[in-house]
Amino acid sequence: MRKTIEKEKDFYKEKIVEMIERIENPGILEYLHTFIQIFLEKWG
């Protein structure tokens, strides 16, 4: 069970990194950075 959760977590982390690596627009990257920062402060 624990390995399944770890595999799933790693899968999603990898997919998020892949999506972010494809972004070229610095404005979008800034927006995502701010969004993630605020999200983690509130929910993280």
N, CA, C and O atoms as a GROMACS GRO file, in nm:
protein
  176
    1MET      N    1   0.083  -0.120   0.000
    1MET     CA    2   0.000   0.000   0.000
    1MET      C    3   0.087   0.126   0.000
    1MET      O    4   0.062   0.218  -0.078
    2ARG      N    5   0.186   0.130   0.085
    2ARG     CA    6   0.273   0.248   0.095
    2ARG      C    7   0.351   0.271  -0.034
    2ARG      O    8   0.370   0.385  -0.077
    3LYS      N    9   0.396   0.161  -0.097
    3LYS     CA   10   0.469   0.175  -0.224
    3LYS      C   11   0.378   0.234  -0.332
    3LYS      O   12   0.423   0.312  -0.415
    4THR      N   13   0.252   0.195  -0.330
    4THR     CA   14   0.157   0.249  -0.428
    4THR      C   15   0.142   0.399  -0.411
    4THR      O   16   0.141   0.473  -0.510
    5ILE      N   17   0.130   0.445  -0.288
    5ILE     CA   18   0.116   0.588  -0.261
    5ILE      C   19   0.242   0.662  -0.306
    5ILE      O   20   0.233   0.768  -0.367
    6GLU      N   21   0.358   0.607  -0.276
    6GLU     CA   22   0.485   0.669  -0.318
    6GLU      C   23   0.496   0.674  -0.469
    6GLU      O   24   0.539   0.775  -0.525
    7LYS      N   25   0.458   0.565  -0.537
    7LYS     CA   26   0.463   0.562  -0.684
    7LYS      C   27   0.371   0.667  -0.743
    7LYS      O   28   0.407   0.736  -0.838
    8GLU      N   29   0.251   0.677  -0.686
    8GLU     CA   30   0.154   0.775  -0.737
    8GLU      C   31   0.205   0.916  -0.714
    8GLU      O   32   0.194   1.001  -0.803
    9LYS      N   33   0.260   0.943  -0.597
    9LYS     CA   34   0.314   1.075  -0.565
    9LYS      C   35   0.427   1.110  -0.662
    9LYS      O   36   0.431   1.220  -0.715
   10ASP      N   37   0.518   1.015  -0.684
   10ASP     CA   38   0.630   1.038  -0.777
   10ASP      C   39   0.580   1.062  -0.919
   10ASP      O   40   0.635   1.146  -0.991
   11PHE      N   41   0.478   0.988  -0.960
   11PHE     CA   42   0.420   1.004  -1.093
   11PHE      C   43   0.371   1.147  -1.113
   11PHE      O   44   0.402   1.210  -1.214
   12TYR      N   45   0.294   1.198  -1.017
   12TYR     CA   46   0.239   1.332  -1.030
   12TYR      C   47   0.346   1.439  -1.023
   12TYR      O   48   0.339   1.539  -1.095
   13LYS      N   49   0.445   1.421  -0.937
   13LYS     CA   50   0.555   1.517  -0.931
   13LYS      C   51   0.626   1.524  -1.066
   13LYS      O   52   0.658   1.632  -1.114
   14GLU      N   53   0.652   1.408  -1.125
   14GLU     CA   54   0.719   1.403  -1.255
   14GLU      C   55   0.637   1.474  -1.363
   14GLU      O   56   0.692   1.549  -1.444
   15LYS      N   57   0.507   1.450  -1.364
   15LYS     CA   58   0.420   1.512  -1.465
   15LYS      C   59   0.416   1.664  -1.448
   15LYS      O   60   0.416   1.737  -1.547
   16ILE      N   61   0.412   1.711  -1.323
   16ILE     CA   62   0.411   1.856  -1.298
   16ILE      C   63   0.540   1.919  -1.348
   16ILE      O   64   0.537   2.023  -1.413
   17VAL      N   65   0.653   1.856  -1.318
   17VAL     CA   66   0.783   1.908  -1.363
   17VAL      C   67   0.788   1.911  -1.515
   17VAL      O   68   0.836   2.009  -1.573
   18GLU      N   69   0.741   1.806  -1.581
   18GLU     CA   70   0.740   1.801  -1.727
   18GLU      C   71   0.658   1.916  -1.785
   18GLU      O   72   0.700   1.979  -1.882
   19MET      N   73   0.542   1.943  -1.727
   19MET     CA   74   0.458   2.052  -1.777
   19MET      C   75   0.528   2.186  -1.760
   19MET      O   76   0.528   2.269  -1.852
   20ILE      N   77   0.586   2.208  -1.644
   20ILE     CA   78   0.652   2.336  -1.616
   20ILE      C   79   0.773   2.356  -1.706
   20ILE      O   80   0.799   2.467  -1.752
   21GLU      N   81   0.848   2.251  -1.732
   21GLU     CA   82   0.968   2.262  -1.816
   21GLU      C   83   0.935   2.306  -1.958
   21GLU      O   84   1.020   2.363  -2.026
   22ARG      N   85   0.813   2.280  -2.004
   22ARG     CA   86   0.774   2.317  -2.140
   22ARG      C   87   0.729   2.463  -2.152
   22ARG      O   88   0.714   2.514  -2.263
   23ILE      N   89   0.706   2.529  -2.040
   23ILE     CA   90   0.658   2.668  -2.042
   23ILE      C   91   0.774   2.761  -2.076
   23ILE      O   92   0.880   2.757  -2.012
   24GLU      N   93   0.754   2.845  -2.175
   24GLU     CA   94   0.857   2.939  -2.221
   24GLU      C   95   0.829   3.082  -2.173
   24GLU      O   96   0.922   3.161  -2.159
   25ASN      N   97   0.705   3.113  -2.149
   25ASN     CA   98   0.664   3.249  -2.115
   25ASN      C   99   0.699   3.280  -1.969
   25ASN      O  100   0.647   3.215  -1.878
   26PRO      N  101   0.786   3.380  -1.945
   26PRO     CA  102   0.825   3.412  -1.808
   26PRO      C  103   0.708   3.461  -1.723
   26PRO      O  104   0.707   3.441  -1.601
   27GLY      N  105   0.610   3.524  -1.784
   27GLY     CA  106   0.493   3.571  -1.710
   27GLY      C  107   0.412   3.455  -1.653
   27GLY      O  108   0.364   3.460  -1.540
   28ILE      N  109   0.398   3.351  -1.733
   28ILE     CA  110   0.326   3.232  -1.686
   28ILE      C  111   0.404   3.166  -1.573
   28ILE      O  112   0.344   3.121  -1.475
   29LEU      N  113   0.534   3.158  -1.586
   29LEU     CA  114   0.616   3.099  -1.481
   29LEU      C  115   0.606   3.179  -1.351
   29LEU      O  116   0.598   3.122  -1.243
   30GLU      N  117   0.606   3.311  -1.364
   30GLU     CA  118   0.592   3.396  -1.246
   30GLU      C  119   0.456   3.373  -1.180
   30GLU      O  120   0.447   3.362  -1.058
   31TYR      N  121   0.350   3.366  -1.261
   31TYR     CA  122   0.217   3.341  -1.209
   31TYR      C  123   0.210   3.207  -1.136
   31TYR      O  124   0.158   3.199  -1.025
   32LEU      N  125   0.263   3.103  -1.199
   32LEU     CA  126   0.261   2.971  -1.136
   32LEU      C  127   0.340   2.969  -1.006
   32LEU      O  128   0.298   2.908  -0.908
   33HIS      N  129   0.454   3.035  -1.006
   33HIS     CA  130   0.535   3.043  -0.885
   33HIS      C  131   0.456   3.107  -0.771
   33HIS      O  132   0.453   3.056  -0.659
   34THR      N  133   0.393   3.220  -0.800
   34THR     CA  134   0.314   3.290  -0.700
   34THR      C  135   0.197   3.204  -0.652
   34THR      O  136   0.170   3.195  -0.533
   35PHE      N  137   0.128   3.142  -0.747
   35PHE     CA  138   0.014   3.058  -0.714
   35PHE      C  139   0.056   2.943  -0.622
   35PHE      O  140  -0.007   2.918  -0.519
   36ILE      N  141   0.162   2.874  -0.660
   36ILE     CA  142   0.209   2.759  -0.580
   36ILE      C  143   0.254   2.805  -0.442
   36ILE      O  144   0.225   2.739  -0.342
   37GLN      N  145   0.324   2.917  -0.437
   37GLN     CA  146   0.372   2.969  -0.308
   37GLN      C  147   0.255   2.998  -0.214
   37GLN      O  148   0.257   2.958  -0.098
   38ILE      N  149   0.154   3.068  -0.264
   38ILE     CA  150   0.038   3.103  -0.181
   38ILE      C  151  -0.040   2.977  -0.145
   38ILE      O  152  -0.084   2.962  -0.031
   39PHE      N  153  -0.057   2.887  -0.241
   39PHE     CA  154  -0.129   2.763  -0.215
   39PHE      C  155  -0.063   2.684  -0.103
   39PHE      O  156  -0.131   2.634  -0.013
   40LEU      N  157   0.067   2.671  -0.109
   40LEU     CA  158   0.138   2.593  -0.007
   40LEU      C  159   0.137   2.663   0.129
   40LEU      O  160   0.132   2.597   0.233
   41GLU      N  161   0.141   2.796   0.129
   41GLU     CA  162   0.131   2.868   0.256
   41GLU      C  163  -0.003   2.841   0.323
   41GLU      O  164  -0.011   2.827   0.445
   42LYS      N  165  -0.109   2.834   0.243
   42LYS     CA  166  -0.242   2.815   0.298
   42LYS      C  167  -0.275   2.667   0.324
   42LYS      O  168  -0.334   2.634   0.427
   43TRP      N  169  -0.238   2.579   0.232
   43TRP     CA  170  -0.279   2.439   0.239
   43TRP      C  171  -0.167   2.341   0.263
   43TRP      O  172  -0.192   2.225   0.298
   44GLY      N  173  -0.042   2.385   0.246
   44GLY     CA  174   0.072   2.295   0.244
   44GLY      C  175   0.121   2.242   0.371
   44GLY      O  176   0.217   2.165   0.373
   0.00000   0.00000   0.00000
